Amino acid sequence: MIKTLLKSVREYKKDSILAPLFMIGEVAMEVLIPFYMAKLINNGIEAQNMEYIVKIGVFLAILCIISLSCGVLSGKYAASAASGFSKNLRKDMYYNIQKFSFNNIDKFSTSSIITRLTTDVTNIQNAYQMIIRVAVRSPVMLFSSFSMAFYLNPKLSIIFLVAIIILGISLYIIIKNVYPIFQKIFKVYDKLNSVVQENLYGIRVVKSYVREDFEESKFKEVATDLFEKYVKTEKIVAFTNPLMNLVIYGALIGLAWFSAKYIIQGDMQTGELTTLITYSTQILISLMMLSMILVMLVMSKASAERIVEILKEETDIKNNNMAKTEVKSGDVSFRDVSFSYTNDKNKCCLIDINLDIKEGETVGIIGATGSSKSTLVQLIPRLYDTLSGTVYVGGEDVKNYDLEALRESVAMVLQKNTLFSGTIKENLRWGNESATDEEMERVCKLACAHDFIQEFENKYDTHIEQGGTNVSGGQRQRLCIARALLKKPKILILDDSTSAVDTKTDALIREAFKNEIPNTTKIIIAQRVSSIQHADKIIVMEEGKIDAIGTHQQLLKDNEIYMDIYRLQQKGGNENA
């Protein structure tokens, strides 16, 4: 795990090394200062030797300046290293997520990925900064101060050794009980993000159904669960402070008691007592800082494990060594294809699919909800891989293509039409970064989007909100179709992507496709028979299987499922009329 994380340090290795080195320099100065203070008291002040006082005083001032400089530089390099490390971690995670197949994305929920990219990385950033500064300072200070105390008075240093042992055992017990709770806390964070994200994304639905109270209760339930778990951890961690105080004051009382006895007996000088008190403070503060670090590391360990899961996740869809970079045609074939989202052959949602589509054909797909229409077409650009069987595009197994080349040749307009924040032009150029204004206008006319764009004040420079919330569903669908057409694909897949447009506009779009892109293979998933009745052939799906293939007229004669759908829709149309 640590090895995986440290790969993201990269260009910040130098800062990560300099920060602890300067910290060691600061600690060295802080340990030397009390030692020479004792000499100043014993050999200067008590001996009334002014020359010695000035000499040691100047030397102490130099030590203080060096200590201050080392502390400032250590802080500077630690902040740079930790911030850079977290930047690289987010970058590495995000880039790896871009390689994920749909199957990999399904494994991690969206809210969980967001938590890992934000809260978890922040925890690691804080922990890393503490590791290269405080985690270096505390043990070095502890060891150095204890060594100097032992050098000055071996008997009294036993007090510190006892304090270290008591605190060490106590912290181990506390950490052992806290870690499992932190693991649960981050799962609750995922759930909290999911609730918030879902609410904001569907805020219009929430308001239209007056479900604000229900959403508030959902949020309150998760937030309360998070609160209770944090309180539980804090109750355990809270034992650290009183325990620290007990040990610190106990050690100081013991030190004062025995040192006073030694001074009265003449076995110890006042300067040594002052120095030992300083060293005792340094030792005990180091112990307190170590306890804070250990709690932080426990919390960050849970975050680290979640981050490493993302970094180590490998996409299950990869290019092979001989990947082809050219798709010759828009021919599509399925041979004995079965597919399962769980990779369980007993839970297949596509079963023994055999299908041939020729380049330039318009193919309609219809069937009941849940009949795996969308799943079928998602296998063409390898958004998922088959469980068994083979999908061919241009006469070649899709697994033999370079993924980018394959997906450049296949344009999909999915059921959930997504537009991104930016202008209409910027959204359209997702299809072709170098598209000219004329090319964009042409595809928008094909998709029946040009007219409503002209009604906007800023035309093609109109700003689109995230998700396309400031345009209607039909407008959003037409913009997404135009974006897909701008790719000039060999295969165009429309997954129920004209459901929000009226039948007249739907017909105009289909007519434009027929006349303007005759050589592009067009696969249209639809709920309305009118959207596909003029297709070269229609595929009727039922429970993951192809029930029938034929033209509109053939299916009306021979296929019961198609006849039922057509009859119900005609009946509904007559009633509406």
Rosetta blueprint (number, residue, H / E / L):
1 M L
2 I H
3 K H
4 T H
5 L H
6 L H
7 K L
8 S L
9 V L
10 R H
11 E H
12 Y H
13 K H
14 K H
15 D H
16 S H
17 I H
18 L H
19 A H
20 P H
21 L H
22 F H
23 M H
24 I H
25 G H
26 E H
27 V H
28 A H
29 M H
30 E H
31 V H
32 L H
33 I H
34 P H
35 F H
36 Y H
37 M H
38 A H
39 K H
40 L H
41 I H
42 N H
43 N H
44 G H
45 I H
46 E L
47 A L
48 Q L
49 N L
50 M H
51 E H
52 Y H
53 I H
54 V H
55 K H
56 I H
57 G H
58 V H
59 F H
60 L H
61 A H
62 I H
63 L H
64 C H
65 I H
66 I H
67 S H
68 L H
69 S H
70 C H
71 G H
72 V H
73 L H
74 S H
75 G H
76 K H
77 Y H
78 A H
79 A H
80 S H
81 A H
82 A H
83 S H
84 G H
85 F H
86 S H
87 K H
88 N H
89 L H
90 R H
91 K H
92 D H
93 M H
94 Y H
95 Y H
96 N H
97 I H
98 Q H
99 K H
100 F L
101 S L
102 F H
103 N H
104 N H
105 I H
106 D H
107 K H
108 F L
109 S L
110 T H
111 S H
112 S H
113 I H
114 I H
115 T H
116 R H
117 L H
118 T H
119 T H
120 D H
121 V H
122 T H
123 N H
124 I H
125 Q H
126 N H
127 A H
128 Y H
129 Q H
130 M H
131 I H
132 I H
133 R L
134 V H
135 A H
136 V H
137 R H
138 S H
139 P H
140 V H
141 M H
142 L H
143 F H
144 S H
145 S H
146 F H
147 S H
148 M H
149 A H
150 F H
151 Y H
152 L H
153 N L
154 P L
155 K L
156 L L
157 S H
158 I H
159 I H
160 F H
161 L H
162 V H
163 A H
164 I H
165 I H
166 I H
167 L H
168 G H
169 I H
170 S H
171 L H
172 Y H
173 I H
174 I H
175 I H
176 K H
177 N H
178 V H
179 Y H
180 P H
181 I H
182 F H
183 Q H
184 K H
185 I H
186 F H
187 K H
188 V H
189 Y H
190 D H
191 K H
192 L H
193 N H
194 S H
195 V H
196 V H
197 Q H
198 E H
199 N H
200 L H
201 Y H
202 G L
203 I H
204 R H
205 V H
206 V H
207 K H
208 S H
209 Y L
210 V L
211 R L
212 E H
213 D H
214 F H
215 E H
216 E H
217 S H
218 K H
219 F H
220 K H
221 E H
222 V H
223 A H
224 T H
225 D H
226 L H
227 F H
228 E H
229 K H
230 Y H
231 V H
232 K H
233 T H
234 E H
235 K H
236 I H
237 V H
238 A L
239 F L
240 T H
241 N H
242 P H
243 L H
244 M H
245 N H
246 L H
247 V H
248 I H
249 Y H
250 G H
251 A H
252 L H
253 I H
254 G H
255 L H
256 A H
257 W H
258 F H
259 S H
260 A H
261 K H
262 Y H
263 I H
264 I H
265 Q H
266 G L
267 D L
268 M L
269 Q L
270 T H
271 G H
272 E H
273 L H
274 T H
275 T H
276 L H
277 I H
278 T H
279 Y H
280 S H
281 T H
282 Q H
283 I H
284 L H
285 I H
286 S H
287 L H
288 M H
289 M H
290 L H
291 S H
292 M H
293 I H
294 L H
295 V H
296 M H
297 L H
298 V H
299 M H
300 S H
301 K H
302 A H
303 S H
304 A H
305 E H
306 R H
307 I H
308 V H
309 E H
310 I H
311 L H
312 K H
313 E L
314 E L
315 T L
316 D L
317 I L
318 K L
319 N L
320 N L
321 N L
322 M L
323 A L
324 K E
325 T L
326 E L
327 V L
328 K L
329 S L
330 G L
331 D L
332 V E
333 S E
334 F E
335 R E
336 D E
337 V E
338 S E
339 F E
340 S L
341 Y L
342 T L
343 N L
344 D L
345 K H
346 N H
347 K H
348 C L
349 C L
350 L E
351 I E
352 D E
353 I E
354 N E
355 L E
356 D E
357 I E
358 K L
359 E L
360 G L
361 E L
362 T E
363 V E
364 G E
365 I E
366 I E
367 G E
368 A L
369 T L
370 G L
371 S L
372 S L
373 K H
374 S H
375 T H
376 L H
377 V H
378 Q H
379 L L
380 I L
381 P L
382 R L
383 L L
384 Y L
385 D L
386 T L
387 L L
388 S E
389 G E
390 T E
391 V E
392 Y E
393 V E
394 G L
395 G L
396 E E
397 D E
398 V H
399 K H
400 N H
401 Y E
402 D L
403 L H
404 E H
405 A H
406 L H
407 R H
408 E H
409 S H
410 V E
411 A E
412 M E
413 V E
414 L L
415 Q L
416 K L
417 N L
418 T L
419 L L
420 F L
421 S L
422 G E
423 T E
424 I H
425 K H
426 E H
427 N H
428 L H
429 R L
430 W L
431 G L
432 N L
433 E L
434 S L
435 A L
436 T L
437 D H
438 E H
439 E H
440 M H
441 E H
442 R H
443 V H
444 C H
445 K H
446 L H
447 A L
448 C L
449 A L
450 H H
451 D H
452 F H
453 I H
454 Q H
455 E H
456 F L
457 E L
458 N L
459 K H
460 Y H
461 D H
462 T L
463 H E
464 I E
465 E L
466 Q H
467 G H
468 G H
469 T L
470 N L
471 V L
472 S L
473 G H
474 G H
475 Q H
476 R H
477 Q H
478 R H
479 L H
480 C H
481 I H
482 A H
483 R H
484 A H
485 L H
486 L L
487 K L
488 K L
489 P L
490 K L
491 I E
492 L E
493 I E
494 L E
495 D E
496 D L
497 S L
498 T L
499 S L
500 A L
501 V L
502 D L
503 T H
504 K H
505 T H
506 D H
507 A H
508 L H
509 I H
510 R H
511 E H
512 A H
513 F H
514 K H
515 N H
516 E H
517 I L
518 P L
519 N L
520 T L
521 T E
522 K E
523 I E
524 I E
525 I E
526 A L
527 Q L
528 R L
529 V H
530 S H
531 S H
532 I L
533 Q L
534 H L
535 A L
536 D L
537 K E
538 I E
539 I E
540 V E
541 M E
542 E E
543 E L
544 G L
545 K E
546 I E
547 D E
548 A E
549 I E
550 G E
551 T L
552 H H
553 Q H
554 Q H
555 L H
556 L H
557 K H
558 D H
559 N L
560 E H
561 I H
562 Y H
563 M H
564 D H
565 I H
566 Y H
567 R H
568 L H
569 Q H
570 Q H
571 K H
572 G H
573 G H
574 N H
575 E H
576 N H
577 A L
